[in-house]
Amino acid sequence: MISIIIGLLLIAFTVFAALPSYLNWGTEIIAFLKGCAPVLAAFIGLISLFIGAADIKDKKEAKKEEEAAAALAEESK
């Protein structure tokens, strides 16, 4: 419950800071987002590659286990 309240407070502060009539940080926020977007995209891309490689590895392992189980079932008959 407290995490929801903190999240709402942080979102409210972000909106408050971006409004031109109060802190007027809008231009700095946009500059920060423009600067961090390529780095964030690179990190997300790397994470996606690692997850995809792990998924392919898991599928191959599951297929090998299924084949081994099928072979064992045939052998026991």
Secondary structure, DSSP 8 states (H G I E B T S, - for coil): -HHHHHHHHHHHHHHHHHSTTTT--HHHHHHHHHHHHHHHHHHHHHHHHHHHHHHHHHHHHHHHHHHHHHHHHHHH-
